[in-house]
Amino acid sequence: MKTREHRETRQRGDPTEEIRREAYLLWQQEGCPAGRELDHWLTAQELVKHRTRHIRATAPTDDEREPKVRPTEALVTPT
């Protein structure tokens, strides 16, 4: 049985599980054909790679993560 820490580690650094899941879905969508494992795996690998690049490209920068002070809050000075 896998521990929670094991699952979290694999999800963070290793895309194998995500590729495996995508390949399985592709296999199912094609009607479960025999002998196409490599095709499904390679297609899934490309999908995951593309998705990862897109997520990194749209992730907020450190400056964007900082809470922004609204103009009305800037007028209030702490006492």
N, C-alpha and C positions, 0 to 999 in steps of 0.2 A: 504494500500500500504506500502510495506516495504521500509525503508530508506536505504541508502547506508551503513551507519554506522551499522545498524542492520545486514545487509547481511555480512559485513566484520567481525563482532564479531562472528556470527554463523560459518563462514567459518574457522576462526582461532581456536576457542576453542572447537567447538561442531561438531563432525563428522556426526551428524544425517542427514544432507542434502546429504552428499556424500553417506551414506548408503542407503538412500531413492532412490537416483538416480541409484545406482548399483542394488538394488532390482528390480526396475522398468525395467531396461535393461535385467536382468535375466528373469523376467516374460515375457517380449516380446520375448526373444530368445526361450523360451519354448512354444511359441504359445498362450500366455495369458490364462493359465489354471486357473480354479477357485479352491479355497481352498488350495493353496500352498503358501499363503502369508508369513507364519512363516518360511517355508523352504527358500524362497527367501531372507527374511530379515536376517536370521542367516548366510546364505552363503555370502551375501553382507557384513555383519559385519566382517566376517573373512577376506574377500578380502581387505577391508579398513584397518583393523588392520595390515595385512601383508604388505600392501603398505606403511603404516605409519612407521612401523619398518624399512622397507628397505630404505625409504627416510632419516630417522634419522641416520641409519648406514652409509649411503654414503654421508651425509652432511659434508661440509668442516669444520674443526676445526677453532678456532680463529686464530691460527698461519697460517693456509692455506689461510685465508681471507686477511691477511696483504699483501699489495703490496710488491712484491719482487724486490729488487734492482738487475738489471742486471749487470754483471761484468763490462761492459763498463761504466755504470753510476757510479759505485763505484770509478772509476779512476778520475772522474771529481769532483773537490772540489768547493763548492760554494764560490763566491767572496764577 
